[in-house]
């Protein structure tokens, strides 16, 4: 009896023990996903602030490679650009469309824009997003600006077939226009965006606000922050060029920032119109100073380097041909001031040409928001006038100053008597002994000092005895 009771108690304990183990196992299974679930793949972020340039084209390719090799699920490009080179734009479009992972472009912050070349990038993006208070458009190619003299767009009431003829002045311009129109149509077909408006942005420089762009199917989302964007695109499926379909899991994904290297930062900096103009000014003035003092090397070296950097920026930005001509004329007049004794007339004309050239240099109809700050123009005018004043001062002083070389440099100098008799004798001056004479007989002895009054063709010096 006692044995049977003991067995029952043992069985009951084993049962309870087994049930406890089973319950603990169930709890561990339920809690395991929350504890060990793998984190989402990271989102890589790069920023583009400024003109589309070869530097940013290389930076985008590097960022895509880094994000892919780092296991990122997508690359987010936060962009604010007035446009840039068409060749660099095509390189960036190609990098986006051939990317092994999705590229999302966000025009941000408020007040930013995706103008000109930026419009093509938005059409190429796998997902296009804009912040409130931003705009997109004005994508007419820079090459058709006619030297920057006009916007290159017709009115909205004109017939589309006639727009190219009215917009462009020659076959090359038409070719660039048609090529750009075909590119944006192709990108619109690839991403399912509004092709009709894209062509209008190219042909007529049309622009849209962020909300209008969303309503017309130009972009996919409106978003006011990076966190908001990652929440809105979470779960979106994207088909890549390589045939792979990616489902984004971005809601709580870690974010990795890709910093631009020093080369990209410097090239992006000099692409700013104000910096470009400062570099051009330093370049011209450095070369002018080298003209004034040949062999100094430092002003000339700095001037050449600054001029090359400025010309690089001018190659990226839409410039007006008249502005370039005025800059060249201004530089030529400033150089002429060194060699022609105009006492400031040529120099002031050069400064005026330089400043007016700066005023009309950049065509903001091609890249909205471009243009020189008045402080930069004021600084150019002030520094130019200061340089002219320095040149005039040096010229006046050179006229007033007695010649320090040759026989002319002897006049007014003090000489020492070597020997003297009556009205003739010999004097020592600047280490040389000269024949000398005086108009009246005078009693002079060796060692006395006299002043040279004139130099005669017979190589005699006229003296004045004091």
ABEGO torsion letter per residue (X at the ends): XAAAAAAAAAAAAAAAAAAAAAAAAAAAAAAAAAAABBBBBBBBBBBBBEBBBAAAAAAAAAAAAAAAAAGBABBBBBBBBAEEBAAAAAAAAAAAAABABBBBBBBOBBGBBBBEAAAAAAAABABBBBBBGBBBEGABBAAAAGGGABAGBBBAABBAAAAAAAABABAAAAAAAAAAAAAAAAAAAAAGBBAAAAAAAAAAGBBBBAAAAAAAGABABBBABAAAAAAAABGBBBBBAAGBBBBBBAAABBBBBBBBBAAAAAAAAAABAAAAAAAAAAAAAAAAAAAABBGAGAAAAAAAAAAAAAAAAAAABBBBAAAAAAAAAAAAAAAAAAABBAGGAAAAAAAAAAAAAAAAABBAAABBGBEBBAAAAAAAAAAAAAAAAAAAAAAAAAAABBBABEAAAABGBBBBBABBBEABEBBBBGGBBBBBBBABBBBBBBGBBBBBABBBAAGBBBBBBX
